[in-house]
Amino acid sequence: MTATFWLKALQLIASLGLLVFIHELGHFMWARIFGVRVEKFYLFFDIGLKKLGINWDGSLLKFKPKNSDTEYGVGWMPLGGYCKISGMIDESMDIEQMKQPEQPWEFRTKPAWQRLLIMIGGVLNNFLLAILIYAGMVYYWGEQYLPYKNAELGMEFSPAAEKIGFQDGDIPLMADNKELKYLNGDESQAMITAKQVKVLRNGKDTVTISIPDKFIFDVEKEAKDGGETFMDYRMPVVVESTMPADGAEKAGLKKGDRILSVGAVEAPDYKSFTAQLMAHKGKTVPMAYERDGKIDTANVAVSSAGKIGIGLRPINQIYKVESKEYGLFESIPRGLEMGWTLMVNYVEQFKYVFTKEGAQSLGGFGAIGSIFPDTWNWYSFWNITAFLSIILAFMNILPIPALDGGHVMFLLYEIIFRRKPGDKFLERAQMVGMTLLIAVLLWANGNDIYRWIIKPFLN
């Protein structure tokens, strides 16, 4: 396994470890506020091996402070964590405890509103964590963005986007009733899930593109199969550096030269430029370029790999990038806005999970790990962690037994109808919920295995 794999795995474990700890801390805090005993607080699962004849309880680290009722520990399986609360039917399925007489420190003896706060504490913590991360990011780094209007060449689109009517060079204007200003996750999501998108074409024509309902799955498939994004800024080919003794240097290309064509074909952007280089591999081809406002031509040798030996000038040094700095008190409402927008977008997208294409696109831990960068980058790490925190909050509040949302659903029933569901019913519901969650987990990770191992082997 490559170093990249282990780096992505490390980022995944660190991110999920933090999210699980904060989530379970939410349950723990509210339980202790209301005097409910917490028997165990574990990061990762401590599944024991006694059934295999090995006398080990599954914990890598554990301790119990003096005069404390809680055992704290770290389990060996880094797939989650848990907070075992006395007098509650949860994933531990401690049915024997529920047969004992009720005790004043138990979850089941507390008023419904207190139990409700204990159950939503994890979800609330995850949402607040996302807001805190976003606020910290804009406070520390600010926000830099390239408005579409400042990108002279417009945008470039993936094959799936071109198939429904987008063209390279289009400048996004509107997604339904939402004005589009610059490329970010929210605006891409708005375009992918919109009914109609308006773009400016050729600098003068406003074109309306109808977005099919299943377009989101075509975009996801492209991203997973080839890593290609739905839309990106069209990158001008401006030389920043040349490699010694390679084609560009020998032909006299210099820093600041902007390549315009390869052979007889215009190549104003990196996408068309690389396509023409691949078409002329191993040949010498004339290239038109602009230097100090004048057009000239050079005969450049293209290597057998389709390279000429240049480094490109970053796009933020070519186009005018706008920036905004945030003070401490300005960053908090911006963090709230970013977290809420992400939550709304994810909820809107979630409906597609219940389609055939949605089920096929589900991904497990491999898919989650793949979104982390190949190199350690703190901005990317925190941005992805905030994103996952929102997802964890939403998924946990779904009204499915075995999730926090399932417990909330039964508590709301109790509050409305003034009576508790029976313990036997709750036990069976918990088992059904756990079976469903395990099935979804196996399906999602099975998709990863098929997508990255079986499918390439078959092809």
C-alpha positions, -999 to 999 in steps of 0.1 A, spaced: 0 0 0 12 35 -9 21 63 14 -9 82 0 -32 55 12 -19 56 47 -20 94 48 -56 94 37 -64 67 62 -47 87 90 -67 118 81 -100 98 80 -93 82 114 -83 116 129 -114 133 115 -139 106 125 -122 102 159 -128 139 166 -164 138 153 -173 107 173 -157 121 205 -176 154 202 -208 136 194 -206 112 224 -195 141 246 -229 158 238 -247 128 252 -224 126 282 -226 163 291 -264 163 292 -266 130 310 -244 143 338 -263 176 339 -295 157 347 -278 133 371 -278 102 348 -250 77 353 -227 71 323 -211 37 327 -187 38 298 -174 65 275 -153 50 246 -137 64 215 -138 35 189 -154 2 197 -140 -22 223 -154 -54 209 -139 -83 230 -126 -116 217 -137 -138 245 -160 -158 222 -129 -167 203 -113 -180 234 -91 -149 239 -94 -133 272 -93 -96 260 -121 -71 265 -111 -51 233 -98 -20 249 -64 -5 240 -66 20 269 -90 24 298 -92 41 331 -117 48 358 -111 79 380 -115 75 417 -151 81 429 -163 81 393 -190 58 379 -176 61 343 -150 40 327 -132 60 299 -113 42 272 -102 37 236 -113 6 217 -94 -12 189 -119 -8 161 -118 28 147 -153 28 133 -171 50 158 -176 51 196 -202 50 222 -215 64 255 -232 37 276 -259 54 297 -276 35 326 -312 25 322 -314 29 285 -319 4 256 -291 12 232 -266 -6 210 -252 -24 240 -286 -43 243 -281 -46 281 -315 -62 286 -307 -76 320 -302 -41 334 -336 -32 322 -352 -61 342 -338 -46 375 -358 -22 397 -356 14 384 -329 36 400 -330 74 404 -297 78 384 -310 59 354 -321 74 321 -355 57 322 -365 75 354 -359 110 341 -387 133 326 -392 129 289 -378 164 281 -346 157 299 -342 124 280 -349 143 248 -320 167 255 -297 138 263 -305 122 230 -301 152 208 -270 163 226 -247 145 201 -264 159 170 -263 194 185 -226 191 193 -218 180 157 -237 209 142 -221 234 166 -186 218 159 -191 224 121 -201 261 128 -170 265 151 -147 250 125 -161 272 97 -159 303 119 -123 294 128 -114 289 92 -127 322 80 -112 340 110 -77 325 104 -76 323 66 -103 346 55 -120 339 23 -105 342 -12 -126 336 -43 -124 342 -80 -157 357 -93 -170 342 -125 -170 376 -141 -132 379 -135 -124 346 -153 -118 358 -189 -121 323 -204 -152 313 -184 -156 278 -171 -148 243 -184 -172 214 -180 -171 176 -177 -184 153 -204 -217 147 -185 -222 185 -182 -215 190 -219 -240 162 -228 -269 182 -213 -259 215 -229 -230 232 -211 -201 245 -232 -166 254 -222 -164 291 -218 -199 295 -203 -202 318 -173 -228 307 -148 -254 333 -139 -284 317 -122 -294 283 -107 -332 285 -106 -337 317 -85 -302 316 -70 -276 341 -83 -242 325 -90 -211 344 -81 -181 322 -77 -171 285 -77 -176 267 -43 -194 236 -31 -227 254 -25 -229 269 -59 -219 236 -77 -245 218 -57 -271 244 -65 -264 240 -103 -264 202 -102 -297 200 -84 -315 229 -101 -343 226 -126 -327 252 -149 -293 270 -151 -287 302 -169 -253 309 -184 -236 337 -204 -222 323 -236 -198 340 -260 -199 371 -237 -233 382 -250 -259 354 -252 -279 342 -222 -287 305 -225 -310 284 -203 -300 248 -197 -325 223 -184 -310 200 -157 -323 164 -158 -333 148 -124 -307 121 -127 -279 145 -136 -265 144 -100 -257 107 -105 -239 112 -137 -217 138 -120 -210 115 -90 -202 86 -114 -177 108 -133 -161 120 -100 -157 84 -88 -146 68 -120 -122 94 -133 -119 120 -105 -133 146 -129 -152 175 -114 -185 188 -129 -171 223 -135 -139 242 -130 -123 275 -140 -108 274 -175 -71 276 -170 -50 298 -194 -17 284 -204 8 309 -190 44 297 -186 57 302 -151 89 281 -155 107 259 -180 126 226 -174 162 226 -185 169 210 -219 132 202 -225 112 213 -255 99 246 -242 133 259 -231 150 248 -263 123 267 -283 129 299 -264 97 300 -244 100 322 -212 83 330 -180 51 350 -187 45 336 -222 9 328 -229 4 299 -253 -25 304 -278 -24 276 -302 -7 242 -310 -2 236 -347 -32 249 -365 -56 244 -336 -64 271 -310 -55 261 -275 -64 290 -252 -69 268 -221 -51 240 -204 -77 214 -213 -74 220 -251 -37 225 -248 -30 191 -233 -53 174 -258 -32 189 -286 0 179 -270 -12 143 -268 -21 145 -305 14 155 -313 34 132 -290 70 128 -302 68 155 -328 79 191 -332 50 215 -336 46 252 -341 30 270 -311 17 306 -312 22 325 -280 18 360 -266 47 379 -250 45 415 -239 14 421 -260 29 407 -292 21 374 -310 50 351 -320 55 315 -330 80 289 -318 86 253 -330 84 232 -298 94 195 -294 67 174 -277 80 144 -257 66 109 -262 46 115 -230 29 146 -244 50 171 -224 70 202 -233 86 209 -199 68 239 -184 53 249 -151 21 268 -152 14 301 -135 -14 296 -108 -48 309 -119 -50 332 -89 -19 351 -103 -36 354 -137 -71 366 -128 -81 391 -101 -89 372 -69 -111 389 -43 -106 384 -6 -124 391 26 -111 392 61 -132 384 92 -129 396 128 -138 373 157 -174 385 160 -179 385 122 -166 350 118 -193 334 140 -223 344 119 -204 335 87 -196 301 102 -233 296 111 -243 306 75 -218 282 60 -230 253 83 -267 260 77 -262 262 39 -244 229 38 -271 213 59 -299 225 36 -280 214 5 -273 179 20 -310 175 30 -321 184 -5 -296 159 -20 -306 131 4 -338 124 -14 -318 108 -42 -305 81 -19 -338 63 -23 -335 59 -60 -317 30 -78 -288 53 -89 -286 67 -53 -282 32 -38 -255 23 -63 -236 56 -56 -235 50 -18 -199 48 -5 -184 36 27 -152 44 45 -132 41 13 -153 67 -4 -151 90 26 -113 86 29 -109 93 -8 -121 129 -5 -91 138 17 -61 153 -2 -29 133 -11 -8 156 11 -15 170 46 -33 203 43 -48 218 74 -74 239 55 -86 209 35 -86 187 67 -108 212 87 -130 219 57 -137 181 52 -141 175 89 -168 203 91 -186 187 61 -185 153 77 -197 168 110 -228 181 93 -234 148 76 -230 129 109 -255 153 126 -281 148 99 -277 110 96 -280 106 133 -312 125 136 -330 103 110 -360 86 127 -345 51 125 -343 29 156 -307 25 168 -299 61 158 -304 91 180 -333 101 158 -351 68 166 -349 75 203 -361 110 196 -390 97 177 -402 74 205 -397 102 231 -418 126 210 -445 98 209 -443 96 247 -446 134 251 -476 136 227 -495 106 239 -484 107 275 -473 70 276 -440 52 270 -435 25 244 -430 -8 261 -395 -21 267 -401 -52 246 -411 -30 217 -381 -8 221 -358 -39 222 -373 -52 190 -371 -18 173 -335 -15 184 -327 -48 168 -344 -39 136 -326 -6 134 -292 -22 141 -299 -48 114 -308 -21 89 -277 0 97 -254 -30 94 -270 -38 60 -265 -3 48 -229 -3 61 -222 -36 43 -238 -23 11 -219 10 11 -185 -6 17 -194 -33 -8 -199 -6 -34 -164 6 -26 -149 -29 -30 -167 -34 -63 -158 1 -76 -121 0 -68 -112 -37 -68 -136 -59 -86 -146 -36 -115 -110 -27 -125 -102 -64 -124 -132 -73 -146 -122 -46 -171 
